[in-house]
Amino acid sequence: MSSNFLEQLVSEWYSYKGYFVRQNVLVGKRTKGGYDCELDVVAFNPETKHLVHVEPSMDCYSWGKRERRYLKKFEAGKKHIPTIFKGTALPAEIEQIALLEYASNTNRDKIGGGKVWLVKEFLKKIKEDLEAKRINTNAISEHTPLLRMIQFMCHYHDFIYPERTATNTQSRGHRTGTGHDSKDKRQANIAAYYLSKFNHTELKIGNQIKTLIQIAKQLGVKMTTLRNARDLFDPHTGSHRRGWRDSKGNKMPLSPQYAKIHSEFKDYPEIKLRQVVLRLIKAV
């Protein structure tokens, strides 16, 4: 693993997306020893023919110093990258990216001839891709440990930060003045209960992930919130999924808000509860 976590994360991301990746490539060998430059991450997608060169950095340099540094890096990339993937027909165009933490691209989106990409934008892109993937059915490979860690953080976000989720919910209520947050949460929990107890295909929305995303969007909650509520109900509804259990494998007791949903709807047949959920979705 690279000693630079950003380089490692970029490498894992492009590898995960189907790219051939080269990392820390020394180029421009000198006759008296040494090399002219090192390219941090170079990746090529054989299907889309996309060729990208990324230079991540946590530096706090001035834009002037960065301009000189990245100009040298990107010029070296244009010169030497065609020789890195020998035997492979590469496109003439190389997307070159400076991935920066301490910067703003409000007034400057180019440097050294390449694109400025902020670390927060990169992490958001990763999160949006991974948060819809279940760890028990679509876990990220152990060969990409940083991505795997992010996937687990997305999956357990509401469990790890319950107070933050509650604070955000209350803040939204104060801003909108609707006072509907508890109602919205109840509606989401009813939908989650249905998804735990019955087959999502009866809703005719799409596959499991699409159904979760669409219902969450309609009810104004996070997809992970809806999914976590479903998982919490699973041990209590006879679901084929294991759901949330304690370290000994016993089902976890439901908090009052979830226990109320369970008590209210446990005897509903599928079609009756389905109609309730569909009315909730259409009413939003």
VOBA-1610 file (N, C-alpha, C; in pm, whole numbers, padded with zeros to 5 digits, always signed):
BEGIN
Met+00083-00119+00000Met+00000+00000+00000Met+00087+00124+00000Ser+00044+00226-00072Ser+00119+00351-00078Ser+00121+00418+00058Ser+00231+00494+00086Ser+00239+00568+00211Ser+00152+00693+00204Asn+00108+00731+00085Asn+00021+00845+00065Asn-00123+00795+00050Phe-00208+00824+00148Phe-00343+00766+00145Phe-00423+00815+00026Leu-00401+00939-00019Leu-00476+00989-00135Leu-00437+00914-00262Glu-00309+00891-00280Glu-00265+00812-00395Glu-00326+00673-00392Gln-00326+00613-00273Gln-00382+00479-00259Gln-00531+00478-00288Leu-00603+00579-00239Leu-00747+00585-00261Leu-00779+00606-00409Val-00705+00693-00475Val-00725+00716-00619Val-00698+00587-00696Ser-00590+00519-00661Ser-00555+00393-00727Ser-00666+00289-00708Glu-00715+00276-00585Glu-00822+00179-00557Glu-00949+00215-00634Trp-00982+00344-00639Trp-01104+00387-00706Trp-01104+00349-00854Tyr-00996+00381-00921Tyr-00991+00352-01065Tyr-00981+00202-01091Ser-00912+00130-01004Ser-00907-00016-01017Ser-01047-00074-01001Tyr-01120-00025-00900Tyr-01258-00069-00875Tyr-01349-00040-00994Lys-01323+00070-01066Lys-01406+00109-01180Lys-01363+00042-01310Gly-01270-00053-01301Gly-01233-00132-01418Gly-01114-00082-01497Tyr-01034+00003-01437Tyr-00915+00057-01504Tyr-00792-00030-01476Phe-00700-00033-01571Phe-00565-00081-01545Phe-00492+00036-01479Val-00430+00011-01365Val-00371+00122-01289Val-00222+00101-01267Arg-00146+00207-01288Arg-00004+00211-01252Arg+00015+00323-01152Gln+00093+00294-01048Gln+00109+00390-00939Gln+00258+00416-00914Asn+00289+00543-00886Asn+00428+00584-00858Asn+00522+00538-00968Val+00493+00581-01088Val+00571+00541-01205Val+00687+00639-01228Leu+00807+00587-01223Leu+00926+00669-01249Leu+00947+00680-01400Val+00964+00802-01449Val+00980+00823-01593Val+01098+00915-01620Gly+01150+00906-01743Gly+01262+00990-01783Gly+01394+00949-01719Lys+01433+00824-01744Lys+01555+00774-01683Lys+01678+00851-01733Arg+01762+00892-01641Arg+01881+00971-01675Arg+02001+00879-01698Thr+02090+00921-01782Thr+02207+00837-01815Thr+02300+00820-01695Lys+02302+00919-01608Lys+02390+00911-01492Lys+02316+00866-01365Gly+02197+00813-01384Gly+02119+00764-01269Gly+02005+00855-01231Gly+01902+00795-01177Gly+01786+00873-01135Gly+01684+00892-01246Tyr+01578+00962-01214Tyr+01469+00985-01309Tyr+01427+01131-01305Asp+01368+01175-01414Asp+01324+01314-01422Asp+01201+01341-01337Cys+01114+01241-01327Cys+00985+01268-01263Cys+00918+01138-01219Glu+00823+01149-01126Glu+00740+01037-01085Glu+00593+01073-01107Leu+00521+00986-01176Leu+00378+01006-01199Leu+00302+00928-01092Asp+00216+00997-01018Asp+00151+00934-00902Asp+00056+00821-00943Val-00045+00851-01022Val-00142+00749-01064Val-00177+00769-01211Val-00161+00662-01288Val-00201+00662-01430Val-00295+00543-01448Ala-00412+00568-01507Ala-00512+00463-01521Ala-00574+00463-01661Phe-00599+00343-01712Phe-00657+00329-01845Phe-00772+00230-01842Asn-00886+00271-01894Asn-01002+00184-01903Asn-01009+00125-02044Pro-00987-00006-02059Pro-00984-00067-02192Pro-01120-00068-02262Glu-01228-00054-02186Glu-01361-00054-02248Glu-01400+00084-02298Thr-01384+00185-02213Thr-01423+00322-02252Thr-01310+00396-02323Lys-01188+00338-02317Lys-01068+00401-02376Lys-01035+00534-02307His-01074+00545-02180His-01044+00666-02103His-00906+00652-02038Leu-00822+00749-02060Leu-00687+00751-02004Leu-00676+00871-01912Val-00638+00847-01786Val-00636+00955-01689Val-00505+00952-01608His-00457+01069-01577His-00334+01087-01499His-00371+01178-01381Val-00357+01125-01257Val-00397+01200-01138Val-00277+01224-01048Glu-00264+01347-01003Glu-00157+01385-00910Glu-00222+01438-00782Pro-00239+01351-00679Pro-00299+01396-00552Pro-00196+01468-00466Ser-00242+01565-00387Ser-00149+01636-00300Ser-00222+01699-00182Met-00154+01699-00068Met-00203+01767+00052Met-00123+01894+00078Asp-00056+01945-00025Asp+00032+02060-00006Asp-00046+02189+00022Cys+00025+02287+00076Cys-00032+02420+00103Cys+00045+02526+00025Tyr+00101+02488-00088Tyr+00182+02580-00167Tyr+00097+02691-00229Ser+00165+02795-00272Ser+00097+02902-00344Ser+00058+02851-00483Trp-00036+02919-00547Trp-00078+02877-00681Trp+00038+02888-00780Gly+00128+02985-00757Gly+00243+03000-00846Gly+00335+02879-00840Lys+00365+02836-00717Lys+00452+02718-00701Lys+00382+02592-00752Arg+00253+02582-00726Arg+00178+02466-00776Arg+00177+02464-00929Glu+00160+02580-00990Glu+00157+02587-01137Glu+00285+02529-01195Arg+00400+02566-01140Arg+00528+02516-01190Arg+00539+02364-01167Arg+00498+02321-01050Arg+00509+02179-01014Arg+00420+02092-01103Tyr+00296+02132-01120Tyr+00204+02050-01200Tyr+00230+02061-01349Leu+00282+02173-01393Leu+00319+02185-01533Leu+00427+02083-01567Lys+00525+02069-01477Lys+00632+01970-01498Lys+00575+01828-01496Lys+00489+01800-01399Lys+00429+01666-01386Lys+00346+01631-01509Phe+00260+01722-01551Phe+00170+01693-01661Phe+00241+01687-01796Glu+00344+01768-01813Glu+00423+01760-01936Glu+00497+01626-01942Ala+00549+01582-01828Ala+00615+01451-01823Ala+00515+01339-01852Gly+00392+01358-01802Gly+00288+01259-01828Gly+00257+01248-01976Lys+00240+01360-02042Lys+00210+01359-02187Lys+00323+01293-02267Lys+00444+01312-02219Lys+00560+01258-02292Lys+00577+01108-02269His+00558+01063-02145His+00596+00925-02112His+00481+00826-02096Ile+00359+00874-02070Ile+00247+00781-02049Ile+00226+00685-02166Pro+00242+00731-02292Pro+00222+00637-02405Pro+00312+00514-02400Thr+00420+00519-02322Thr+00511+00404-02314Thr+00483+00316-02192Ile+00392+00359-02104Ile+00368+00285-01980Ile+00291+00156-02003Phe+00185+00165-02083Phe+00103+00046-02112Phe+00146-00012-02247Lys+00258-00080-02247Lys+00313-00131-02373Lys+00221-00236-02434Gly+00208-00229-02566Gly+00124-00325-02636Gly-00022-00291-02636Thr-00058-00175-02577Thr-00197-00132-02571Thr-00215-00004-02651Ala-00317-00003-02734Ala-00346+00117-02814Ala-00413+00220-02723Leu-00343+00328-02697Leu-00395+00431-02607Leu-00451+00550-02685Pro-00549+00620-02629Pro-00602+00739-02696Pro-00499+00852-02691Ala-00511+00944-02781Ala-00418+01057-02785Ala-00443+01153-02669Glu-00568+01161-02626Glu-00604+01255-02518Glu-00587+01192-02381Ile-00522+01265-02291Ile-00503+01222-02153Ile-00572+01322-02061Glu-00665+01274-01980Glu-00725+01363-01881Glu-00628+01374-01764Gln-00587+01495-01731Gln-00489+01516-01624Gln-00554+01596-01512Ile-00539+01546-01389Ile-00610+01601-01274Ile-00515+01626-01158Ala-00524+01745-01102Ala-00456+01776-00975Ala-00560+01763-00865Leu-00546+01664-00780Leu-00642+01638-00673Leu-00591+01707-00546Leu-00659+01812-00503Leu-00609+01897-00395Leu-00706+01905-00277Glu-00650+01911-00157Glu-00730+01930-00036Glu-00739+02078-00001Tyr-00624+02143+00008Tyr-00621+02282+00052Tyr-00626+02374-00069Ala-00746+02390-00123Ala-00765+02471-00243Ala-00912+02500-00262Ser-00941+02588-00355Ser-01078+02617-00397Ser-01077+02628-00549Asn-01178+02570-00611Asn-01185+02580-00757Asn-01292+02678-00802Thr-01331+02767-00711Thr-01433+02867-00743Thr-01383+02961-00853Asn-01259+03008-00836Asn-01202+03102-00934Asn-01092+03040-01020Arg-01056+02915-00989Arg-00948+02852-01065Arg-00976+02703-01076Asp-01005+02657-01197Asp-01035+02514-01217Asp-00931+02444-01303Lys-00822+02516-01337Lys-00714+02457-01415Lys-00580+02488-01351Ile-00485+02397-01367Ile-00350+02422-01319Ile-00252+02337-01398Gly-00145+02397-01445Gly-00044+02325-01521Gly-00098+02257-01646Gly-00211+02305-01695Gly-00273+02243-01812Gly-00372+02133-01777Gly-00386+02103-01647Gly-00477+01999-01604Gly-00594+02054-01524Lys-00684+01969-01485Lys-00806+02006-01411Lys-00781+02005-01261Val-00839+02102-01190Val-00834+02102-01044Val-00956+02026-00992Trp-00931+01925-00910Trp-01038+01844-00851Trp-01015+01843-00701Leu-01116+01881-00624Leu-01102+01888-00479Leu-01126+01752-00415Val-01057+01726-00305Val-01070+01599-00234Val-01215+01576-00192Lys-01283+01681-00145Lys-01422+01665-00101Lys-01513+01623-00217Glu-01483+01670-00338Glu-01562+01631-00455Glu-01537+01485-00490Phe-01412+01444-00477Phe-01374+01305-00503Phe-01442+01211-00404Leu-01439+01248-00276Leu-01502+01165-00173Leu-01653+01158-00191Lys-01714+01268-00233Lys-01858+01268-00258Lys-01893+01172-00371Lys-01810+01171-00475Lys-01832+01081-00588Lys-01824+00935-00543Ile-01727+00904-00459Ile-01713+00768-00406Ile-01834+00731-00321Lys-01874+00821-00232Lys-01988+00796-00143Lys-02115+00768-00223Glu-02141+00849-00324Glu-02263+00833-00403Glu-02266+00697-00474Asp-02149+00646-00509Asp-02142+00516-00575Asp-02158+00401-00475Leu-02093+00413-00359Leu-02087+00301-00265Leu-02205+00291-00170Glu-02275+00403-00141Glu-02379+00397-00039Glu-02499+00312-00082Ala-02513+00288-00213Ala-02625+00206-00260Ala-02591+00058-00265Lys-02468+00022-00231Lys-02424-00118-00240Lys-02425-00183-00103Arg-02496-00293-00090Arg-02508-00366+00035Arg-02378-00439+00068Ile-02336-00432+00194Ile-02211-00498+00232Ile-02225-00649+00236Asn-02349-00699+00253Asn-02365-00845+00261Asn-02388-00909+00125Thr-02421-00829+00023Thr-02444-00885-00110Thr-02354-00825-00217Asn-02294-00711-00188Asn-02211-00644-00289Asn-02094-00573-00221Ala-02025-00648-00136Ala-01914-00589-00060Ala-01795-00559-00149Ile-01732-00447-00120Ile-01610-00410-00192Ile-01498-00507-00154Ser-01414-00540-00250Ser-01307-00637-00229Ser-01211-00594-00119Glu-01157-00693-00048Glu-01056-00666+00054Glu-00926-00615-00007His-00913-00630-00137His-00793-00580-00205His-00795-00427-00219Thr-00911-00367-00191Thr-00920-00221-00191Thr-00971-00177-00053Pro-00886-00184+00048Pro-00929-00163+00187Pro-00985-00025+00217Leu-00933+00079+00152Leu-00985+00213+00180Leu-01128+00228+00129Leu-01154+00178+00009Leu-01290+00182-00044Leu-01384+00096+00041Arg-01335-00017+00084Arg-01415-00107+00168Arg-01453-00038+00299Met-01359+00035+00356Met-01387+00108+00479Met-01493+00215+00456Ile-01485+00287+00344Ile-01584+00390+00313Ile-01722+00327+00294Gln-01726+00210+00228Gln-01854+00142+00209Gln-01917+00108+00345Phe-01837+00057+00438Phe-01889+00023+00571Phe-01936+00148+00645Met-01864+00259+00630Met-01904+00383+00695Met-02036+00433+00639Cys-02056+00420+00508Cys-02183+00459+00446Cys-02296+00371+00499His-02269+00242+00508His-02372+00146+00549His-02418+00172+00693Tyr-02324+00202+00781Tyr-02357+00217+00923Tyr-02362+00363+00968His-02375+00455+00874His-02369+00598+00907His-02470+00636+01015Asp-02596+00599+00995Asp-02700+00639+01090Asp-02683+00571+01225Phe-02623+00451+01226Phe-02599+00379+01351Phe-02483+00442+01428Ile-02380+00485+01354Ile-02261+00544+01417Ile-02288+00686+01464Tyr-02367+00761+01386Tyr-02393+00902+01419Tyr-02542+00929+01440Pro-02608+00859+01530Pro-02752+00881+01549Pro-02785+01022+01594Glu-02698+01080+01677Glu-02726+01214+01727Glu-02715+01317+01614Arg-02625+01294+01520Arg-02610+01386+01407Arg-02731+01377+01316Thr-02780+01254+01293Thr-02899+01236+01211Thr-03018+01304+01275Ala-03032+01288+01407Ala-03145+01350+01478Ala-03136+01501+01473Thr-03014+01556+01489Thr-02994+01700+01485Thr-03028+01756+01348Asn-02985+01685+01242Asn-03015+01730+01107Asn-03165+01729+01080Thr-03232+01627+01131Thr-03376+01618+01113Thr-03447+01734+01181Gln-03405+01765+01305Gln-03465+01875+01379Gln-03438+02007+01310Ser-03316+02023+01256Ser-03279+02147+01188Ser-03365+02168+01065Arg-03389+02060+00989Arg-03473+02071+00870Arg-03614+02113+00910Gly-03661+02060+01023Gly-03795+02095+01069Gly-03804+02242+01105His-03701+02296+01172His-03702+02437+01210His-03695+02526+01087Arg-03615+02484+00987Arg-03599+02567+00868Arg-03726+02572+00786Thr-03790+02456+00769Thr-03908+02451+00684Thr-04032+02497+00756Gly-04033+02480+00889Gly-04149+02520+00965Gly-04267+02428+00945Thr-04245+02311+00887Thr-04355+02221+00856Thr-04396+02138+00976Gly-04300+02102+01061Gly-04330+02016+01174Gly-04365+01875+01132His-04326+01836+01009His-04364+01706+00955His-04257+01600+00969Asp-04145+01632+01035Asp-04033+01538+01037Asp-04067+01406+01104Ser-04138+01411+01218Ser-04174+01287+01284Ser-04271+01207+01198Lys-04359+01278+01128Lys-04453+01211+01037Lys-04378+01145+00922Asp-04280+01218+00866Asp-04201+01163+00756Asp-04124+01040+00800Lys-04069+01044+00922Lys-03993+00930+00973Lys-04085+00810+00993Arg-04206+00835+01041Arg-04302+00726+01059Arg-04337+00664+00924Gln-04359+00747+00825Gln-04392+00696+00692Gln-04278+00611+00637Ala-04155+00657+00656Ala-04039+00582+00610Ala-04029+00448+00684Asn-04059+00450+00814Asn-04053+00326+00892Asn-04161+00226+00850Ile-04277+00277+00812Ile-04383+00188+00761Ile-04338+00122+00631Ala-04278+00203+00542Ala-04226+00148+00416Ala-04116+00047+00442Ala-04029+00078+00539Ala-03920-00014+00575Ala-03975-00145+00630Tyr-04083-00135+00706Tyr-04145-00255+00763Tyr-04200-00345+00651Tyr-04263-00282+00553Tyr-04313-00360+00439Tyr-04198-00429+00367Leu-04090-00355+00340Leu-03975-00411+00268Leu-03908-00524+00346Ser-03919-00520+00479Ser-03865-00626+00561Ser-03953-00750+00558Lys-04083-00729+00565Lys-04177-00840+00581Lys-04214-00907+00448Phe-04216-00826+00339Phe-04263-00879+00212Phe-04162-00854+00100Asn-04192-00907-00017Asn-04103-00896-00132Asn-04119-00761-00201His-04008-00691-00221His-04013-00558-00282His-04070-00559-00423Thr-04064-00675-00491Thr-04108-00682-00631Thr-04256-00652-00646Glu-04335-00675-00538Glu-04479-00649-00546Glu-04510-00500-00563Leu-04416-00414-00529Leu-04437-00270-00545Leu-04417-00226-00689Lys-04352-00314-00768Lys-04330-00289-00911Lys-04259-00156-00938Ile-04158-00129-00857Ile-04076-00009-00876Ile-03947-00042-00950Gly-03892-00159-00922Gly-03767-00199-00984Gly-03697-00300-00896Asn-03566-00315-00915Asn-03491-00407-00830Asn-03482-00353-00687Gln-03416-00429-00601Gln-03414-00394-00460Gln-03354-00256-00435Ile-03239-00227-00498Ile-03172-00099-00477Ile-03256+00015-00534Lys-03311-00004-00654Lys-03393+00101-00715Lys-03515+00130-00630Thr-03575+00025-00574Thr-03692+00042-00489Thr-03657+00125-00365Leu-03546+00091-00300Leu-03503+00167-00182Leu-03477+00313-00217Ile-03405+00335-00326Ile-03371+00472-00366Ile-03496+00553-00397Gln-03589+00493-00471Gln-03709+00565-00513Gln-03800+00598-00396Ile-03820+00500-00306Ile-03906+00525-00190Ile-03843+00631-00099Ala-03713+00619-00076Ala-03643+00717+00009Ala-03655+00857-00050Lys-03641+00867-00180Lys-03652+00997-00247Lys-03792+01054-00232Gln-03891+00969-00252Gln-04030+01014-00240Gln-04065+01059-00099Leu-04010+00991+00001Leu-04043+01023+00140Leu-03948+01123+00204Gly-03845+01164+00129Gly-03755+01267+00179Gly-03659+01221+00285Val-03617+01095+00279Val-03517+01044+00373Val-03399+00987+00295Lys-03290+00960+00365Lys-03176+00897+00300Lys-03207+00750+00270Met-03151+00702+00160Met-03170+00561+00127Met-03113+00472+00238Thr-02999+00512+00294Thr-02938+00432+00400Thr-03026+00430+00525Thr-03098+00539+00553Thr-03189+00542+00666Thr-03301+00441+00648Leu-03358+00438+00527Leu-03465+00343+00496Leu-03415+00199+00505Arg-03298+00176+00449Arg-03241+00041+00448Arg-03207-00005+00589Asn-03150+00083+00669Asn-03115+00045+00806Asn-03239+00015+00890Ala-03348+00089+00866Ala-03473+00061+00937Ala-03526-00076+00896Arg-03518-00107+00768Arg-03560-00239+00721Arg-03479-00348+00788Asp-03347-00329+00795Asp-03259-00429+00857Asp-03289-00446+01006Leu-03329-00337+01069Leu-03363-00344+01211Leu-03490-00427+01233Phe-03584-00416+01139Phe-03708-00494+01148Phe-03688-00641+01112Asp-03589-00671+01029Asp-03573-00806+00974Asp-03582-00920+01075Pro-03512-00914+01188Pro-03521-01027+01282Pro-03660-01044+01344His-03746-00942+01332His-03878-00945+01395His-03990-00980+01297Thr-03957-00985+01167Thr-04063-01008+01067Thr-04051-01143+00998Gly-03951-01222+01036Gly-03931-01350+00969Gly-03864-01336+00835Ser-03794-01226+00815Ser-03726-01201+00688Ser-03617-01305+00664His-03588-01330+00536His-03478-01420+00502His-03343-01356+00528Arg-03342-01221+00544Arg-03217-01153+00578Arg-03189-01166+00727Arg-03064-01162+00763Arg-03027-01178+00903Arg-03066-01056+00985Gly-03051-00939+00925Gly-03086-00816+00994Gly-02987-00781+01104Trp-03023-00681+01183Trp-02936-00637+01291Trp-02956-00724+01414Arg-02847-00782+01459Arg-02849-00866+01579Arg-02732-00829+01669Asp-02737-00874+01793Asp-02627-00846+01883Asp-02513-00944+01858Ser-02406-00932+01936Ser-02286-01013+01914Ser-02310-01162+01931Lys-02419-01199+02000Lys-02451-01340+02020Lys-02551-01392+01918Gly-02591-01306+01827Gly-02684-01347+01723Gly-02830-01331+01761Asn-02857-01273+01876Asn-02995-01252+01918Asn-03050-01124+01856Lys-03180-01125+01825Lys-03238-01005+01765Lys-03240-00892+01867Met-03213-00772+01819Met-03207-00656+01906Met-03348-00605+01934Pro-03373-00563+02057Pro-03507-00511+02090Pro-03536-00384+02011Leu-03660-00366+01975Leu-03700-00248+01899Leu-03724-00131+01993Ser-03679-00013+01952Ser-03709+00108+02029Ser-03858+00138+02016Pro-03914+00222+02102Pro-04060+00246+02101Pro-04118+00281+01964Gln-04049+00367+01888Gln-04104+00409+01759Gln-04113+00293+01661Tyr-04014+00202+01666Tyr-04015+00086+01577Tyr-04111-00021+01630Ala-04115-00037+01761Ala-04205-00136+01822Ala-04350-00102+01792Lys-04382+00027+01788Lys-04518+00071+01758Lys-04558+00031+01616Ile-04465+00050+01522Ile-04490+00011+01382Ile-04513-00140+01374His-04428-00215+01441His-04439-00361+01438His-04573-00407+01495Ser-04612-00350+01607Ser-04737-00388+01671Ser-04858-00353+01584Glu-04848-00239+01516Glu-04960-00190+01436Glu-04981-00269+01307Phe-04871-00313+01246Phe-04882-00371+01112Phe-04845-00520+01102Lys-04811-00584+01215Lys-04763-00722+01208Lys-04868-00820+01154Asp-04996-00787+01169Asp-05101-00878+01123Asp-05160-00839+00988Tyr-05104-00734+00926Tyr-05154-00692+00795Tyr-05111-00792+00689Pro-05204-00836+00603Pro-05162-00918+00489Pro-05084-00832+00390Glu-05010-00896+00301Glu-04922-00824+00208Glu-04996-00717+00129Ile-05109-00753+00069Ile-05177-00658-00019Ile-05226-00535+00056Lys-05271-00554+00180Lys-05320-00441+00259Lys-05208-00345+00296Leu-05093-00401+00339Leu-04980-00316+00376Leu-04918-00252+00251Arg-04921-00325+00140Arg-04871-00268+00015Arg-04951-00144-00024Gln-05082-00152-00008Gln-05168-00038-00041Gln-05138+00081+00048Val-05107+00054+00176Val-05069+00162+00268Val-04942+00231+00219Val-04842+00151+00183Val-04714+00206+00139Val-04732+00284+00009Leu-04804+00231-00085Leu-04825+00300-00212Leu-04898+00432-00193Arg-04994+00436-00100Arg-05064+00562-00072Arg-04967+00664-00011Leu-04879+00618+00077Leu-04781+00710+00137Leu-04691+00770+00031Ile-04644+00686-00061Ile-04553+00733-00166Ile-04623+00833-00257Lys-04746+00803-00296Lys-04819+00889-00389Lys-04866+01018-00325Ala-04879+01017-00193Ala-04929+01135-00122Ala-04825+01242-00104Val-04698+01204-00123Val-04589+01300-00100Val-04580+01398-00215
//
